[in-house]
Amino acid sequence: MLQLKNDESRYGVVAQLFHWTIVVLIIVQFTLANRADALPLGSAKIAVLAQHKSFGITILSLALLRLIWRWLNPVPAEPLDIPRWQRIAARVSHIGLYALLLVTPVVGWLMSSARNFPVSWFGLVTLPDFIEPNRPAYEFLHETHELLAQTLFWLALLHVAAALKHHFIDKDNVLRRMLPVKLKQDRP
């Protein structure tokens, strides 16, 4: 039977679905951004950037929903033998990841507004512009968006490395509690 809510030892299906969907969408985002960068200015590039914006708005929405779900469903307890500095590092990195999942798409949306490029969600809904067209603002927001995306990439990579360290070196349940399938316990 599926466990929808988190319990003391595992994340529930809803939290796992938010987590892994956002992971996949972040990979899609980096793929689309790299693809767009490689294209010359034209209709193909605009189409890829439109997809990039749509997925960005999706990530923003899912991250907001995930935060609400997290607030309503406390996270599973950490293993007791994790050093204090690692607990602090985990909290700081999670806050950073959530902040970047929220701020990066908003800055992208602002950037598009400043360039007078509409943001739509898969062609179904056109979102309002946040600011008036402004070339200097666009350039600043473009640089900021790229910096935030790079920071998200490196912080996500650190997150993956920490999860793998917990699983393969520490042999605790930190990674297992977010996996959609149950693995056998490494520790009694």
WOFENMO-V760087 format. One record per pair of residues at least 4 apart in sequence whose ideal C-beta (glycine too) atoms are under 8 Angstrom apart, sorted by the first residue. I is the first residue (numbers start at 1). J is the second residue. D is the distance in whole Angstrom. If there is no record, write none. Layout:
BEGIN
I J D
I J D
END
This chain:
BEGIN
2 13 5
3 7 7
3 10 7
3 12 5
3 13 6
4 12 5
4 13 5
4 14 5
5 12 4
5 14 7
5 73 5
6 10 7
6 11 5
6 12 5
6 15 6
6 73 4
6 74 7
6 75 6
6 76 6
7 12 7
7 76 7
8 76 6
8 77 5
9 76 5
9 77 7
9 173 7
9 177 6
10 76 6
10 176 8
10 177 5
10 182 8
11 15 4
11 16 5
11 19 7
11 75 7
11 76 6
11 177 6
11 178 5
12 16 7
12 73 7
13 17 6
13 180 7
14 18 7
14 69 6
14 73 8
15 19 6
15 66 7
15 69 6
15 70 7
15 73 7
15 178 8
16 20 6
16 178 6
16 179 8
16 180 5
17 21 6
18 22 6
18 62 6
18 65 7
18 66 4
18 69 6
19 23 6
19 66 7
19 178 6
20 24 6
20 180 7
21 25 6
21 62 6
22 26 6
22 59 6
22 62 6
22 63 7
22 66 7
22 101 7
23 27 7
24 28 6
25 29 6
25 55 5
25 58 6
25 59 5
25 62 7
26 30 7
26 59 7
26 152 7
26 156 7
27 31 6
28 32 6
28 55 6
29 33 6
29 52 6
29 55 5
29 56 7
29 59 7
29 149 8
30 34 6
30 149 8
30 153 7
31 35 6
32 36 6
32 48 6
32 49 8
32 51 6
32 52 4
32 55 7
33 37 6
33 52 6
33 149 7
34 38 7
35 39 7
35 48 5
36 45 6
36 48 4
36 49 5
36 52 6
39 44 5
39 45 4
39 48 6
40 45 7
41 45 6
42 46 7
43 47 6
44 48 7
45 49 6
46 50 6
47 51 7
48 52 6
49 53 6
49 117 8
50 54 6
50 120 7
50 123 8
51 55 6
52 56 6
53 57 6
53 108 7
53 109 8
53 112 6
53 119 5
53 120 7
54 58 6
54 120 7
54 121 5
54 122 5
54 123 8
55 59 6
56 60 6
56 104 7
56 105 4
56 108 5
56 109 7
57 61 6
57 105 6
57 109 7
57 119 7
57 121 5
57 127 7
58 62 6
58 121 7
59 63 6
59 101 6
59 105 6
60 64 7
60 101 7
60 102 6
60 105 4
60 106 7
61 65 6
62 66 6
63 67 6
63 98 7
63 101 4
63 102 5
64 68 7
64 102 7
65 69 6
66 70 6
67 71 6
67 98 6
68 72 6
69 73 6
70 75 7
76 177 5
78 82 5
78 87 6
78 90 7
78 174 7
79 170 8
79 172 4
79 173 6
79 174 7
81 172 8
82 86 5
82 87 6
82 90 8
82 170 8
82 172 7
82 174 8
83 87 7
84 88 6
85 89 6
86 90 6
87 91 7
88 92 6
89 93 6
89 162 8
90 94 6
90 162 7
91 95 6
92 96 6
93 97 6
93 155 6
93 158 6
93 159 6
93 162 7
94 98 6
95 99 6
96 100 6
96 151 8
96 155 5
97 101 6
97 152 7
97 155 6
97 156 7
97 159 6
98 102 6
99 103 6
100 104 5
100 148 6
100 151 6
100 152 4
100 155 7
101 105 8
101 152 7
102 106 7
103 107 6
103 148 6
104 108 6
104 145 7
104 148 4
104 149 6
104 152 6
105 109 6
106 110 6
107 111 6
107 141 6
107 144 5
107 145 5
107 148 6
108 112 7
108 141 8
108 145 5
109 113 7
109 119 5
109 127 7
109 130 6
110 114 6
110 130 5
110 131 6
110 137 8
110 141 5
111 115 6
111 138 6
111 141 4
111 142 5
111 144 8
111 145 5
112 117 5
112 118 7
112 119 5
112 129 8
113 117 8
113 119 7
113 129 4
113 130 5
113 131 5
113 132 8
113 133 8
114 131 6
114 132 8
114 133 6
114 134 5
114 135 8
114 137 4
114 138 4
114 141 6
115 133 7
115 135 8
115 138 4
116 129 8
116 133 4
118 126 5
118 127 8
118 129 7
119 126 7
119 127 5
119 129 8
120 124 7
120 125 6
120 126 5
120 127 7
121 125 5
121 127 7
131 137 6
133 138 8
134 138 6
135 139 7
136 140 6
137 141 6
138 142 6
139 143 7
140 144 6
141 145 6
142 146 7
143 147 6
144 148 6
145 149 6
146 150 6
147 151 6
148 152 6
149 153 7
150 154 7
151 155 6
152 156 6
153 157 6
154 158 6
155 159 6
156 160 7
157 161 6
158 162 6
159 163 7
160 164 6
161 165 6
162 166 6
163 167 6
163 174 6
163 175 4
163 178 8
164 168 6
164 175 7
165 169 5
165 170 6
166 170 5
166 172 5
166 174 4
166 175 6
167 171 7
167 172 8
167 174 7
167 175 4
167 176 7
167 186 8
170 174 7
171 186 4
171 187 6
172 186 7
172 187 7
173 177 5
173 185 7
173 187 8
175 179 7
176 182 7
176 183 5
176 185 8
179 183 7
END
